[in-house]
Amino acid sequence: MAIPYNSSLQKSTFFLTGFQGLEEFHGWISIPFCSIYLTVILGNLTILHIIRTDATLHQPMYYFLAMLALTDLGLCLSTLPTVLGIFWFDAREIGLPACFTQLFFIHTLSLVESSVLLSMSIDRYVAICNPLRYSSVLTPVRIIKMGLSSVLRSALLILPLPFLLKRFQYCRSHVLAHAYCLHLEIMKLACSSIIVNHIYGLFVVACTVGVDSLLIFLSYALILRTVLSIASHQERLRALNTCISHICAVLLFYIPMIGLSLVHRFGEHLPRIVHLLMSYVYLLVPPLMNPIVYSIKTKQIRQRIIKRFEFLKSLRCFQKD
């Protein structure tokens, strides 16, 4: 769709992009996206409901899982309005305040997810390496402090980005490459020097995702050392099995992130649709897959979900009778 030129409009508006060249198929393309969003919302709400209503799951591991589900839910909801707005209504225009607000929540929640994954690795480290001190180290108060510190660290580091972007004049095209707003993409549209944004962006990534991934790796190196020192082969497998869900969540978060970074840096020759698909994979695959992974690999969660379905099935049978 051609965008009419209007200088006053373009000063206060960005234009989002769906699948360029496939606009006539946006209605069909919206079907898998709706399915993904619906699955993300239902899956994470199910995890939260089970943890909240089952007193036996009121333990540190499941509190951190609830934090992960909340973060994934927030990340999904932060992109849903603009993505489906384009597919359903061709609503491409987004004002600067709305764009900067969306940008803030997307980047903040991505950093919160990294922090929560680090907290979960600490939980696994204490559970396996210091099991006798588990309940005294990871108290409810300390877990709340860890959760709040994750949110505060992420929000405070991302907060300057909208203000750094607000000071720019955007003399280039106001058309964004995605169906949502990202800092890296918006700053490239500025007419003046963006060196400050570049440096600050690298600083934020280094002191959050960089530090978190290093500490996660270190925690698992210590866990592996402890597990290998266990004499019983069966006990080793049991200890490692408690980490599988978290390892999957870590891989689901970091592999798309690394892939997207490589595509942006070295994939200029690749078709534009590859960049677009990688960005959707990065934002939608972790929230989609985390509830599935934890439902399959965590016995306690799986049993509660099965019980809920069995209860609903018996209730329907009773109503029919």
Residue pairs with C-beta under 8 A, 6 or more apart in sequence:
1 23
1 90
1 92
3 15
3 92
3 175
10 170
10 174
11 170
12 95
12 96
13 93
13 94
13 95
13 96
13 174
14 93
14 94
14 96
14 99
14 174
14 175
14 176
14 181
14 186
15 92
15 93
15 94
15 174
15 175
15 176
16 82
16 86
16 92
16 93
16 94
16 176
16 178
16 179
16 180
16 181
17 86
17 92
17 175
17 176
17 177
17 178
17 179
18 26
18 29
18 86
18 87
18 92
18 179
19 25
19 26
19 29
19 273
19 276
20 272
22 29
23 90
26 86
26 87
26 88
26 90
27 87
27 88
29 87
30 84
30 87
30 88
33 83
33 84
33 87
34 84
36 284
36 288
37 76
37 80
37 83
37 84
37 284
39 288
40 72
40 73
40 76
40 284
40 287
40 288
40 291
41 73
41 76
41 77
43 288
43 290
43 291
43 292
43 295
44 69
44 70
44 72
44 73
44 76
44 287
44 290
44 291
45 69
45 73
46 291
46 295
46 305
47 65
47 66
47 69
47 291
47 294
47 295
47 301
48 66
48 69
48 70
48 73
50 57
50 301
50 304
50 305
50 308
51 57
51 58
51 62
51 63
51 65
51 66
51 69
52 66
54 304
56 300
57 300
57 301
57 304
60 123
60 134
60 138
60 143
61 120
61 123
61 124
61 127
62 300
63 140
63 143
63 147
64 116
64 119
64 120
64 123
64 143
65 120
65 294
65 298
65 301
67 116
67 119
67 147
67 150
68 113
68 116
68 117
68 120
68 249
68 290
69 290
69 291
71 109
71 112
71 113
71 116
72 113
72 286
72 287
72 290
72 291
73 287
74 105
74 109
75 106
75 109
75 110
75 113
75 283
75 286
75 287
76 284
76 287
78 102
78 105
78 106
78 109
78 180
79 102
79 106
79 179
79 180
79 283
79 284
82 91
82 94
82 102
82 179
82 180
82 181
83 179
83 180
85 91
86 92
86 179
94 102
94 181
96 166
99 181
99 186
100 162
100 165
100 166
100 181
101 162
102 180
102 181
103 161
103 162
103 165
103 181
103 182
103 183
103 186
104 158
104 159
104 161
104 162
106 180
106 181
106 182
106 283
107 158
107 161
107 182
107 183
108 151
108 154
108 155
108 158
109 154
111 153
111 154
111 157
111 158
111 204
111 208
111 209
112 150
112 151
112 154
113 253
113 286
114 208
114 209
114 212
114 213
114 253
115 149
115 150
115 153
115 154
115 208
115 212
116 147
116 150
117 212
117 216
117 246
117 249
117 250
117 253
118 212
118 215
118 216
119 146
119 147
119 150
120 246
120 249
121 215
121 216
121 219
121 220
121 246
121 250
122 146
122 219
123 138
124 219
124 223
124 242
124 243
124 246
125 219
125 222
125 223
126 133
126 134
126 137
126 138
127 134
127 242
128 223
128 226
128 227
128 239
128 242
128 243
129 222
129 223
129 226
130 137
153 208
154 208
157 204
157 207
157 208
158 204
160 200
161 183
161 197
161 200
161 201
164 187
164 196
164 197
164 200
165 183
165 186
165 187
165 190
165 197
168 187
168 190
168 191
168 192
168 194
169 190
169 191
169 192
170 189
170 190
170 191
171 191
172 189
172 190
172 191
173 189
174 189
176 182
176 185
176 186
176 189
177 185
177 272
177 275
177 276
178 185
178 276
178 279
180 283
182 279
183 197
183 201
184 201
184 264
187 194
187 197
187 198
188 194
209 257
213 254
216 250
220 243
220 247
223 239
223 243
226 239
227 236
227 239
227 240
228 236
230 236
230 239
244 297
245 293
245 294
245 297
245 298
248 289
248 293
248 297
249 286
249 290
249 293
249 294
252 285
252 286
252 289
252 290
252 293
253 286
256 278
256 281
256 282
256 285
256 286
257 282
259 278
259 281
259 282
260 278
260 279
260 281
260 282
263 270
263 274
263 275
263 278
264 275
267 274
267 275
294 301
295 301
295 302
295 305
296 302
